[in-house]
Amino acid sequence: MAAVRLLVTGGAGFIGSHFVRQLLAGAYPDLAAEEVIVVDSLTYAGSRTNLAPVSGDPRLRFVHGDVCDADLLARALRGVEAVVHFAAESHVDRSIAGASVFTRTNVLGTQTLLQCALDAGVDRMVHVSTDEVYGSIDTGSWTEDCPLEPNSPYAASKAGSDLLARAYHRTHGLDVRVTRCCNNYGPYQHPEKLIPLFVTNLLEGEKLPLYGDGGNVREWVHTDDHCRGIALVLAGGRAGEVYHIGGGRELSNRELTGLLLEFFEADWSSVRPVADRKGHDLRYSLDGGKIARELGYRPRVDFAEGLARTVRWYRDNRNWWKPLKPASRAAGVGS
């Protein structure tokens, strides 16, 4: 594949910045970048520090801006051949406390980007979504054709954005592909989310606020695997299709807490049970057969090794996360 001019929204956030760093490092054999334009509004969850390892790369251009700003997007999209859309409000607890910013960014922002991409003649686009749009599943795993039954304002806003992506493909013929992933973990994740919150709390000798009985089950994928899956979908996916990107490891929150306690040689006296989240989905699980068959994706990062590397990263990068801790304490527990 020839090198492309690529626009990445939310490219200074946790997952987006990982994708940008890996892309510029040549980690995706089927996807080469002539130029990478990052558009990010730099909310509390995004920082140019996340792009510091590649800040000197001449192919990288940063645009400080909002995905709801059509004029800014129109300028940034000139000559762009492909788009990866990460930009989103993503913390469920924040969406419960106030849903309006989620509707604005995730729904209106996605519609604005889709229209601007259509107007600019963009060749193809990946819209990055979540397993939470399906709601909760007691047994088995969701396939890509399962109905959307979101239960939180965050999940509903992402479901809305997914449906807009589908509509722009069906109505206008825009080549947009949707990916839905499970829970991510890895370096540079904001400490409002479960793994970095618990790791940083353990590093600081603080209690771990575990929701309810800890029985809620999540599937986990290292952000390296997730971003590799996105690159595969951008390079070889089919227009209008949805692809699941999973990690293959399901754990209850209590089981995950136990693993983290083991890393720190701590015991359950370090855990503080807290009242369960409103509308807390019991279990998520994705069937990853489609992306495996069509694009050859399988997760490569062993969960135990990936978790150990993540713990070490937070241990070694206190200067990155310590300024973010007050906001994470105010936001609640993320999973």
C-alpha positions as a LaTeX table, in Angstrom:
\begin{tabular}{lrrr}
\hline
Residue & $x$ (\AA) & $y$ (\AA) & $z$ (\AA) \\
\hline
Met1 & 0.00 & 0.00 & 0.00 \\
Ala2 & 1.26 & 3.48 & $-0.89$ \\
Ala3 & 1.87 & 5.91 & 1.95 \\
Val4 & $-1.27$ & 7.90 & 2.81 \\
Arg5 & $-2.13$ & 11.26 & 4.32 \\
Leu6 & $-4.08$ & 10.33 & 7.42 \\
Leu7 & $-6.16$ & 12.39 & 9.85 \\
Val8 & $-6.55$ & 11.01 & 13.38 \\
Thr9 & $-9.12$ & 12.57 & 15.69 \\
Gly10 & $-8.45$ & 12.23 & 19.40 \\
Gly11 & $-4.85$ & 11.40 & 18.57 \\
Ala12 & $-3.54$ & 12.84 & 21.84 \\
Gly13 & $-5.67$ & 10.52 & 23.97 \\
Phe14 & $-4.84$ & 7.11 & 25.38 \\
Ile15 & $-5.66$ & 4.86 & 22.41 \\
Gly16 & $-5.30$ & 7.45 & 19.67 \\
Ser17 & $-1.79$ & 8.44 & 20.72 \\
His18 & $-0.73$ & 4.79 & 20.83 \\
Phe19 & $-1.99$ & 4.35 & 17.27 \\
Val20 & $-0.08$ & 7.44 & 16.12 \\
Arg21 & 3.15 & 6.43 & 17.87 \\
Gln22 & 3.01 & 2.93 & 16.42 \\
Leu23 & 2.06 & 4.10 & 12.94 \\
Leu24 & 4.97 & 6.54 & 12.76 \\
Ala25 & 7.28 & 3.84 & 14.10 \\
Gly26 & 6.38 & 1.62 & 11.14 \\
Ala27 & 4.58 & $-1.00$ & 13.22 \\
Tyr28 & 1.82 & $-1.62$ & 10.65 \\
Pro29 & 3.20 & $-3.29$ & 7.50 \\
Asp30 & 0.02 & $-2.69$ & 5.50 \\
Leu31 & $-0.32$ & 0.96 & 6.49 \\
Ala32 & 2.36 & 3.57 & 5.81 \\
Ala33 & 1.98 & 7.27 & 6.58 \\
Glu34 & 3.08 & 10.12 & 4.35 \\
Glu35 & 1.59 & 12.57 & 6.87 \\
Val36 & $-0.39$ & 12.17 & 10.09 \\
Ile37 & $-2.62$ & 15.05 & 11.12 \\
Val38 & $-3.80$ & 14.80 & 14.72 \\
Val39 & $-6.91$ & 16.78 & 15.65 \\
Asp40 & $-7.51$ & 16.91 & 19.39 \\
Ser41 & $-9.29$ & 19.36 & 21.69 \\
Leu42 & $-6.98$ & 18.43 & 24.59 \\
Thr43 & $-9.64$ & 17.84 & 27.22 \\
Tyr44 & $-8.59$ & 16.42 & 30.60 \\
Ala45 & $-8.09$ & 13.01 & 28.90 \\
Gly46 & $-5.77$ & 14.19 & 26.12 \\
Ser47 & $-2.28$ & 15.64 & 26.25 \\
Arg48 & 0.45 & 16.45 & 23.76 \\
Thr49 & 2.78 & 14.73 & 26.24 \\
Asn50 & 1.32 & 11.46 & 24.96 \\
Leu51 & 2.81 & 12.27 & 21.55 \\
Ala52 & 6.20 & 13.35 & 22.90 \\
Pro53 & 7.99 & 10.19 & 21.66 \\
Val54 & 7.14 & 11.15 & 18.04 \\
Ser55 & 6.92 & 14.93 & 18.36 \\
Gly56 & 10.05 & 15.39 & 16.26 \\
Asp57 & 8.78 & 13.32 & 13.34 \\
Pro58 & 8.33 & 15.65 & 10.34 \\
Arg59 & 5.31 & 13.63 & 9.19 \\
Leu60 & 3.31 & 14.60 & 12.30 \\
Arg61 & 1.15 & 17.73 & 12.34 \\
Phe62 & $-0.95$ & 18.68 & 15.36 \\
Val63 & $-4.16$ & 20.70 & 15.12 \\
His64 & $-5.75$ & 21.87 & 18.36 \\
Gly65 & $-9.45$ & 21.73 & 17.69 \\
Asp66 & $-12.91$ & 20.29 & 18.31 \\
Val67 & $-14.56$ & 17.62 & 16.15 \\
Cys68 & $-17.73$ & 19.70 & 16.26 \\
Asp69 & $-15.93$ & 22.53 & 14.43 \\
Ala70 & $-16.83$ & 21.95 & 10.78 \\
Asp71 & $-14.66$ & 24.79 & 9.45 \\
Leu72 & $-11.59$ & 23.49 & 11.25 \\
Leu73 & $-12.21$ & 19.93 & 10.03 \\
Ala74 & $-12.74$ & 21.09 & 6.47 \\
Arg75 & $-9.34$ & 22.78 & 6.48 \\
Ala76 & $-7.60$ & 19.84 & 8.17 \\
Leu77 & $-9.11$ & 17.33 & 5.71 \\
Arg78 & $-7.78$ & 18.94 & 2.54 \\
Gly79 & $-5.84$ & 16.31 & 0.66 \\
Val80 & $-6.45$ & 13.66 & 3.34 \\
Glu81 & $-7.05$ & 10.15 & 2.05 \\
Ala82 & $-8.01$ & 8.31 & 5.25 \\
Val83 & $-9.44$ & 9.10 & 8.70 \\
Val84 & $-9.34$ & 7.23 & 12.00 \\
His85 & $-11.91$ & 8.63 & 14.42 \\
Phe86 & $-10.94$ & 8.07 & 18.06 \\
Ala87 & $-12.22$ & 11.36 & 19.52 \\
Ala88 & $-14.90$ & 10.67 & 22.14 \\
Glu89 & $-15.92$ & 11.22 & 25.71 \\
Ser90 & $-15.54$ & 7.73 & 27.15 \\
His91 & $-15.90$ & 7.58 & 30.94 \\
Val92 & $-19.20$ & 5.98 & 31.97 \\
Asp93 & $-19.32$ & 7.57 & 35.43 \\
Arg94 & $-18.92$ & 11.03 & 33.93 \\
Ser95 & $-21.75$ & 10.29 & 31.48 \\
Ile96 & $-24.04$ & 9.36 & 34.38 \\
Ala97 & $-23.20$ & 12.61 & 36.15 \\
Gly98 & $-23.73$ & 14.69 & 32.99 \\
Ala99 & $-24.68$ & 13.32 & 29.59 \\
Ser100 & $-24.80$ & 16.48 & 27.46 \\
Val101 & $-21.09$ & 16.65 & 26.62 \\
Phe102 & $-21.20$ & 12.98 & 25.58 \\
Thr103 & $-24.09$ & 13.63 & 23.20 \\
Arg104 & $-22.35$ & 16.69 & 21.77 \\
Thr105 & $-18.92$ & 15.14 & 21.23 \\
Asn106 & $-19.84$ & 11.56 & 20.40 \\
Val107 & $-22.97$ & 12.14 & 18.30 \\
Leu108 & $-22.73$ & 15.65 & 16.87 \\
Gly109 & $-18.95$ & 15.45 & 16.60 \\
Thr110 & $-19.13$ & 12.20 & 14.65 \\
Gln111 & $-21.84$ & 13.55 & 12.33 \\
Thr112 & $-19.78$ & 16.68 & 11.69 \\
Leu113 & $-16.70$ & 14.62 & 10.88 \\
Leu114 & $-18.64$ & 12.26 & 8.60 \\
Gln115 & $-20.07$ & 15.18 & 6.63 \\
Cys116 & $-16.72$ & 16.92 & 6.35 \\
Ala117 & $-15.05$ & 13.67 & 5.25 \\
Leu118 & $-17.75$ & 13.20 & 2.61 \\
Asp119 & $-17.36$ & 16.77 & 1.38 \\
Ala120 & $-13.56$ & 16.43 & 1.26 \\
Gly121 & $-13.69$ & 13.22 & $-0.79$ \\
Val122 & $-11.91$ & 11.11 & 1.83 \\
Asp123 & $-11.25$ & 7.61 & 0.49 \\
Arg124 & $-11.95$ & 5.66 & 3.68 \\
Met125 & $-12.57$ & 6.08 & 7.38 \\
Val126 & $-12.53$ & 3.94 & 10.52 \\
His127 & $-14.94$ & 4.90 & 13.29 \\
Val128 & $-13.70$ & 3.50 & 16.61 \\
Ser129 & $-16.47$ & 2.30 & 18.92 \\
Thr130 & $-17.07$ & 0.03 & 21.91 \\
Asp131 & $-18.67$ & $-3.23$ & 23.00 \\
Glu132 & $-20.82$ & $-1.23$ & 25.42 \\
Val133 & $-23.27$ & $-0.35$ & 22.62 \\
Tyr134 & $-24.69$ & $-3.89$ & 22.95 \\
Gly135 & $-25.68$ & $-3.57$ & 26.61 \\
Ser136 & $-25.02$ & $-6.66$ & 28.72 \\
Ile137 & $-24.86$ & $-10.36$ & 27.84 \\
Asp138 & $-25.31$ & $-13.18$ & 30.36 \\
Thr139 & $-23.80$ & $-16.01$ & 28.28 \\
Gly140 & $-22.07$ & $-16.37$ & 24.94 \\
Ser141 & $-20.60$ & $-13.52$ & 22.91 \\
Trp142 & $-21.94$ & $-10.79$ & 20.64 \\
Thr143 & $-21.51$ & $-11.01$ & 16.89 \\
Glu144 & $-21.44$ & $-7.89$ & 14.73 \\
Asp145 & $-25.11$ & $-8.24$ & 13.75 \\
Cys146 & $-26.46$ & $-8.26$ & 17.33 \\
Pro147 & $-28.92$ & $-5.46$ & 18.19 \\
Leu148 & $-27.66$ & $-2.34$ & 19.94 \\
Glu149 & $-29.11$ & $-2.04$ & 23.46 \\
Pro150 & $-26.96$ & 0.51 & 25.31 \\
Asn151 & $-27.60$ & 1.05 & 29.01 \\
Ser152 & $-25.49$ & 4.11 & 29.92 \\
Pro153 & $-25.54$ & 7.61 & 28.42 \\
Tyr154 & $-21.98$ & 6.99 & 27.20 \\
Ala155 & $-22.94$ & 3.75 & 25.48 \\
Ala156 & $-26.05$ & 5.34 & 23.97 \\
Ser157 & $-23.99$ & 8.20 & 22.54 \\
Lys158 & $-21.57$ & 5.72 & 20.96 \\
Ala159 & $-24.45$ & 3.67 & 19.55 \\
Gly160 & $-25.81$ & 6.85 & 18.01 \\
Ser161 & $-22.45$ & 7.59 & 16.41 \\
Asp162 & $-22.24$ & 4.03 & 15.06 \\
Leu163 & $-25.65$ & 4.40 & 13.43 \\
Leu164 & $-24.63$ & 7.70 & 11.86 \\
Ala165 & $-21.57$ & 6.00 & 10.38 \\
Arg166 & $-23.84$ & 3.31 & 8.93 \\
Ala167 & $-26.23$ & 5.95 & 7.56 \\
Tyr168 & $-23.46$ & 7.91 & 5.82 \\
His169 & $-22.32$ & 4.71 & 4.16 \\
Arg170 & $-25.79$ & 3.60 & 3.10 \\
Thr171 & $-27.05$ & 7.06 & 2.08 \\
His172 & $-23.95$ & 8.71 & 0.65 \\
Gly173 & $-21.67$ & 5.76 & $-0.16$ \\
Leu174 & $-18.97$ & 6.98 & 2.24 \\
Asp175 & $-16.44$ & 4.22 & 2.87 \\
Val176 & $-16.61$ & 4.04 & 6.65 \\
Arg177 & $-15.81$ & 0.94 & 8.69 \\
Val178 & $-16.75$ & 0.59 & 12.38 \\
Thr179 & $-14.64$ & $-1.19$ & 14.98 \\
Arg180 & $-15.96$ & $-2.20$ & 18.40 \\
Cys181 & $-13.46$ & $-3.16$ & 21.05 \\
Cys182 & $-13.52$ & $-4.47$ & 24.59 \\
Asn183 & $-11.87$ & $-2.83$ & 27.62 \\
Asn184 & $-8.41$ & $-1.48$ & 26.84 \\
Tyr185 & $-5.37$ & $-1.29$ & 29.10 \\
Gly186 & $-1.78$ & $-0.17$ & 28.66 \\
Pro187 & 0.48 & 2.89 & 29.12 \\
Tyr188 & $-0.80$ & 6.47 & 29.01 \\
Gln189 & $-4.34$ & 5.54 & 30.14 \\
His190 & $-5.94$ & 8.20 & 32.34 \\
Pro191 & $-6.09$ & 7.12 & 36.00 \\
Glu192 & $-9.86$ & 7.46 & 36.12 \\
Lys193 & $-10.07$ & 4.02 & 34.47 \\
Leu194 & $-9.99$ & 0.83 & 36.52 \\
Ile195 & $-6.51$ & $-0.60$ & 35.92 \\
Pro196 & $-4.52$ & 2.65 & 36.13 \\
Leu197 & $-6.67$ & 3.86 & 39.04 \\
Phe198 & $-6.03$ & 0.71 & 41.04 \\
Val199 & $-2.33$ & 0.57 & 40.10 \\
Thr200 & $-1.70$ & 4.20 & 41.04 \\
Asn201 & $-3.70$ & 3.84 & 44.24 \\
Leu202 & $-1.55$ & 0.85 & 45.21 \\
Leu203 & 1.58 & 2.84 & 44.40 \\
Glu204 & 0.36 & 5.59 & 46.72 \\
Gly205 & $-0.87$ & 3.30 & 49.49 \\
Glu206 & $-4.52$ & 4.17 & 48.90 \\
Lys207 & $-7.55$ & 1.86 & 49.01 \\
Leu208 & $-9.01$ & 0.33 & 45.86 \\
Pro209 & $-12.68$ & 1.36 & 45.38 \\
Leu210 & $-14.30$ & $-1.83$ & 44.05 \\
Tyr211 & $-17.86$ & $-1.51$ & 42.76 \\
Gly212 & $-20.46$ & $-3.75$ & 44.43 \\
Asp213 & $-19.37$ & $-7.37$ & 44.83 \\
Gly214 & $-16.86$ & $-7.10$ & 41.98 \\
Gly215 & $-18.79$ & $-9.63$ & 39.90 \\
Asn216 & $-19.03$ & $-7.54$ & 36.72 \\
Val217 & $-17.14$ & $-9.25$ & 33.90 \\
Arg218 & $-15.13$ & $-7.51$ & 31.21 \\
Glu219 & $-13.01$ & $-8.69$ & 28.29 \\
Trp220 & $-9.59$ & $-7.04$ & 28.13 \\
Val221 & $-7.33$ & $-6.11$ & 25.21 \\
His222 & $-3.95$ & $-4.41$ & 25.31 \\
Thr223 & $-4.05$ & $-1.14$ & 23.41 \\
Asp224 & $-1.23$ & $-2.44$ & 21.19 \\
Asp225 & $-3.49$ & $-5.24$ & 19.93 \\
His226 & $-6.48$ & $-2.91$ & 19.60 \\
Cys227 & $-4.55$ & $-0.40$ & 17.49 \\
Arg228 & $-3.10$ & $-3.16$ & 15.32 \\
Gly229 & $-6.65$ & $-4.34$ & 14.68 \\
Ile230 & $-7.70$ & $-0.83$ & 13.68 \\
Ala231 & $-4.78$ & $-0.62$ & 11.25 \\
Leu232 & $-5.85$ & $-3.93$ & 9.70 \\
Val233 & $-9.43$ & $-2.69$ & 9.27 \\
Leu234 & $-8.26$ & 0.58 & 7.71 \\
Ala235 & $-5.93$ & $-1.23$ & 5.32 \\
Gly236 & $-8.09$ & $-4.20$ & 4.37 \\
Gly237 & $-11.58$ & $-3.95$ & 5.84 \\
Arg238 & $-14.77$ & $-3.68$ & 3.83 \\
Ala239 & $-16.80$ & $-0.50$ & 3.48 \\
Gly240 & $-19.86$ & $-0.34$ & 5.72 \\
Glu241 & $-18.81$ & $-3.32$ & 7.83 \\
Val242 & $-18.44$ & $-3.67$ & 11.62 \\
Tyr243 & $-15.46$ & $-5.51$ & 13.09 \\
His244 & $-14.97$ & $-6.67$ & 16.67 \\
Ile245 & $-11.49$ & $-6.29$ & 18.18 \\
Gly246 & $-11.14$ & $-8.41$ & 21.30 \\
Gly247 & $-8.42$ & $-9.53$ & 23.63 \\
Gly248 & $-9.76$ & $-12.96$ & 24.50 \\
Arg249 & $-9.38$ & $-12.60$ & 28.28 \\
Glu250 & $-12.50$ & $-12.26$ & 30.41 \\
Leu251 & $-12.18$ & $-11.42$ & 34.10 \\
Ser252 & $-14.54$ & $-10.27$ & 36.78 \\
Asn253 & $-13.52$ & $-6.99$ & 38.39 \\
Arg254 & $-12.86$ & $-8.95$ & 41.57 \\
Glu255 & $-10.54$ & $-11.36$ & 39.73 \\
Leu256 & $-8.68$ & $-8.46$ & 38.16 \\
Thr257 & $-8.36$ & $-6.77$ & 41.54 \\
Gly258 & $-6.86$ & $-9.96$ & 42.93 \\
Leu259 & $-4.23$ & $-10.04$ & 40.18 \\
Leu260 & $-3.24$ & $-6.45$ & 40.90 \\
Leu261 & $-3.01$ & $-7.15$ & 44.63 \\
Glu262 & $-0.66$ & $-10.04$ & 43.83 \\
Phe263 & 1.62 & $-7.75$ & 41.81 \\
Phe264 & 2.00 & $-5.49$ & 44.82 \\
Glu265 & 2.07 & $-8.29$ & 47.40 \\
Ala266 & $-0.95$ & $-6.65$ & 49.00 \\
Asp267 & $-4.07$ & $-8.26$ & 50.48 \\
Trp268 & $-7.79$ & $-7.58$ & 50.44 \\
Ser269 & $-7.51$ & $-5.12$ & 53.31 \\
Ser270 & $-6.39$ & $-2.71$ & 50.55 \\
Val271 & $-9.85$ & $-2.92$ & 48.94 \\
Arg272 & $-12.74$ & $-0.61$ & 49.85 \\
Pro273 & $-16.14$ & $-1.77$ & 48.55 \\
Val274 & $-18.25$ & 1.09 & 47.17 \\
Ala275 & $-21.88$ & 1.34 & 46.09 \\
Asp276 & $-22.44$ & $-0.13$ & 42.65 \\
Arg277 & $-22.71$ & 2.11 & 39.59 \\
Lys278 & $-26.20$ & 2.93 & 38.32 \\
Gly279 & $-27.21$ & 0.57 & 35.52 \\
His280 & $-23.91$ & $-1.31$ & 35.77 \\
Asp281 & $-23.74$ & $-3.86$ & 32.94 \\
Leu282 & $-22.96$ & $-7.31$ & 34.27 \\
Arg283 & $-20.92$ & $-8.77$ & 31.40 \\
Tyr284 & $-19.44$ & $-7.87$ & 28.01 \\
Ser285 & $-18.08$ & $-10.40$ & 25.53 \\
Leu286 & $-17.20$ & $-10.05$ & 21.85 \\
Asp287 & $-17.05$ & $-12.74$ & 19.18 \\
Gly288 & $-13.87$ & $-11.96$ & 17.22 \\
Gly289 & $-14.33$ & $-14.52$ & 14.47 \\
Lys290 & $-15.05$ & $-12.07$ & 11.65 \\
Ile291 & $-11.85$ & $-10.02$ & 11.89 \\
Ala292 & $-9.84$ & $-13.21$ & 12.34 \\
Arg293 & $-11.29$ & $-14.77$ & 9.18 \\
Glu294 & $-11.16$ & $-11.69$ & 6.98 \\
Leu295 & $-8.04$ & $-9.88$ & 8.18 \\
Gly296 & $-6.06$ & $-12.42$ & 10.18 \\
Tyr297 & $-6.30$ & $-10.53$ & 13.46 \\
Arg298 & $-5.62$ & $-12.30$ & 16.73 \\
Pro299 & $-4.46$ & $-10.73$ & 19.97 \\
Arg300 & $-0.73$ & $-11.15$ & 20.51 \\
Val301 & $-0.16$ & $-9.61$ & 23.94 \\
Asp302 & $-0.47$ & $-12.19$ & 26.70 \\
Phe303 & $-2.65$ & $-10.65$ & 29.39 \\
Ala304 & $-0.36$ & $-11.47$ & 32.33 \\
Glu305 & 2.68 & $-10.05$ & 30.53 \\
Gly306 & 0.76 & $-7.02$ & 29.28 \\
Leu307 & $-0.55$ & $-6.29$ & 32.75 \\
Ala308 & 2.95 & $-6.61$ & 34.24 \\
Arg309 & 4.32 & $-4.19$ & 31.62 \\
Thr310 & 1.50 & $-1.77$ & 32.36 \\
Val311 & 2.15 & $-1.87$ & 36.10 \\
Arg312 & 5.85 & $-1.20$ & 35.46 \\
Trp313 & 5.03 & 1.74 & 33.19 \\
Tyr314 & 2.93 & 3.46 & 35.86 \\
Arg315 & 5.59 & 2.70 & 38.47 \\
Asp316 & 8.22 & 4.34 & 36.25 \\
Asn317 & 6.16 & 7.32 & 35.05 \\
Arg318 & 4.77 & 8.95 & 38.18 \\
Asn319 & 5.38 & 12.42 & 36.75 \\
Trp320 & 2.88 & 11.63 & 33.98 \\
Trp321 & $-0.03$ & 10.43 & 36.13 \\
Lys322 & 0.33 & 12.19 & 39.49 \\
Pro323 & $-1.05$ & 15.54 & 38.20 \\
Leu324 & $-4.10$ & 13.67 & 36.85 \\
Lys325 & $-5.08$ & 11.95 & 40.10 \\
Pro326 & $-7.33$ & 14.71 & 41.54 \\
Ala327 & $-9.59$ & 14.51 & 38.48 \\
Ser328 & $-9.74$ & 10.73 & 38.68 \\
Arg329 & $-10.80$ & 10.84 & 42.33 \\
Ala330 & $-13.64$ & 13.18 & 41.44 \\
Ala331 & $-14.83$ & 11.08 & 38.51 \\
Gly332 & $-15.50$ & 7.72 & 40.16 \\
Val333 & $-14.32$ & 4.25 & 39.20 \\
Gly334 & $-13.90$ & 3.35 & 35.56 \\
Ser335 & $-14.31$ & $-0.10$ & 34.01 \\
\hline
\end{tabular}
